[in-house]
Amino acid sequence: MALTATRTVVRRTERWFVRRGTPTMIEGYAFGTHVLPRMLPALAVVAVASLAWLLPLRAAGRSRWLLLAGIVAAVLLVRFLIGRFVRRLPRFPRGATVPILGAYAFMPLAVPLLQLAVDGGITPPGGNVVGFLGFVIFFAGAFVATWLATTYGLGALLRRAIGHAFVDLSNSVRLFGRALPALLFVTTFLFFTGELWQAMNRLDWWRLGLVVGLFAAVTILAAAARLRDEIGRVEQDLSAPRLTTACERTPLADLPVDDIAPGGSVEAVPLNGRQARNLLLMLATRQLVQAAVVGLALFVVFFVLGLLVVTPETAKQWIGEEPARSVLLPGVPVALLRNATLLAGFGSMYFAVTSMSDAEHRRQFFAPVIDEVERTLAVRAVYLAVRDRLTEGTLHKGAQDAGS
């Protein structure tokens, strides 16, 4: 294959890694050459959207809404144009890093100064107490979040996890059916406890959110420890038939794998820490999606159970007073919704932690994801071999030119 065609294949393969949420598999993956170019559209959106702080202008009524519509249109247009511009660049210029970061760093000062010039006052995020520091915190937080999400391809991982939601749902329904007796045995007695109904009737939603967040944190910690072991057990079969199968429907599909692996296989290249974390996020995202599906199913079960069994008189007797009613669902006690949410969060945590040691669960859920990890590693091996050939060809060509 021609050298220019091989360069094109390498670039397309790197885009393939990005679309699958594993951008760290790109060789030489660095902030200035790979992360910042993909961050640029998001940073531009944050910069343009920050003009929304100028809405407290002296314009009133329809003018303010027209201004807001103009800002939204500008945000979408900037996102589209910069995204297309970055994708068309053959290589992001190294000298552009400092000007881009400098322009973004100037935004926390530019926005309040613009508002001061136009409106005669400043309304920073966080109020007058925070002052200009509020703008700094806002832009710094947006930058860090965008950097992390772009570095590890969190957006692509989330899209793929949602795309697999139907498959995960079917697996979760079967697993939930097998685990239902144990889950109900653990949680049903709590559901019919008067003290719990009293507590949920008085508990604020934000406090309940913190409790559910605690359950999620426990699930993430347990999943992280387990998934690290799963990644460590992934066997890299880098034989020529396996590489050919893995490269199907990828930019490397037309390459002669036998030429790349003349000995029948290629040598596995160890993963660095960032690449291992990227694969860990791939697995953890799917695990959390399944836990969320199980939690939603549990919420529906307890909600329906409460509607069928707990009459208004029973709820009043358990709580000791007239129960507070839901605003969104008139007639439904708030305690019922909060009970269902609490027990769904606890049940999903219990299910996720206990099922990670179940062999059948690993076969049904982990096997497809592990196959994806193995395929990614196989494609990476071919990609690195092609890239090495390309580098050797370039060096050889340069040596010939120097000797002629």
Secondary structure, 3 states (H helix, E strand, C coil): CCHHHHHHHHHHHHHHHHHCCCHHHCCCCCHHHHHHHHHHHHHHHHHHHHHHHHCCCCCCCHHHHHHHHHHHHHHHHHHHHHHHHHHHCCCCCHHHHHHHHHHHHHHHHHHHHHHHHHHCCCCCCCCCCCCHHHHHHHHHHHHHHHHHHHHCCHHHHHHHHHHCHHHHHHHHHHHHHHHHHHHHHHHHHHHCCHHHHHHHHHCCHHHHHHHHHHHHHHHHHHHHHHHHHHHHCCCCCCEHHHHHHHCCCCCCCCCCHHHHCCCCECCCCCCCHHHHHHHHHHHHHHHHHHHHHHHHHHHHHHHHHHHHHCCHHHHHHHHCCCCCECCCCCCCEHHHHHHHHHHHHHHHHHHHHHHCCCHHHHHHHHHHHHHHHHHHHHHHHHHHHHHHHHHHHHHHHHHHHHHC
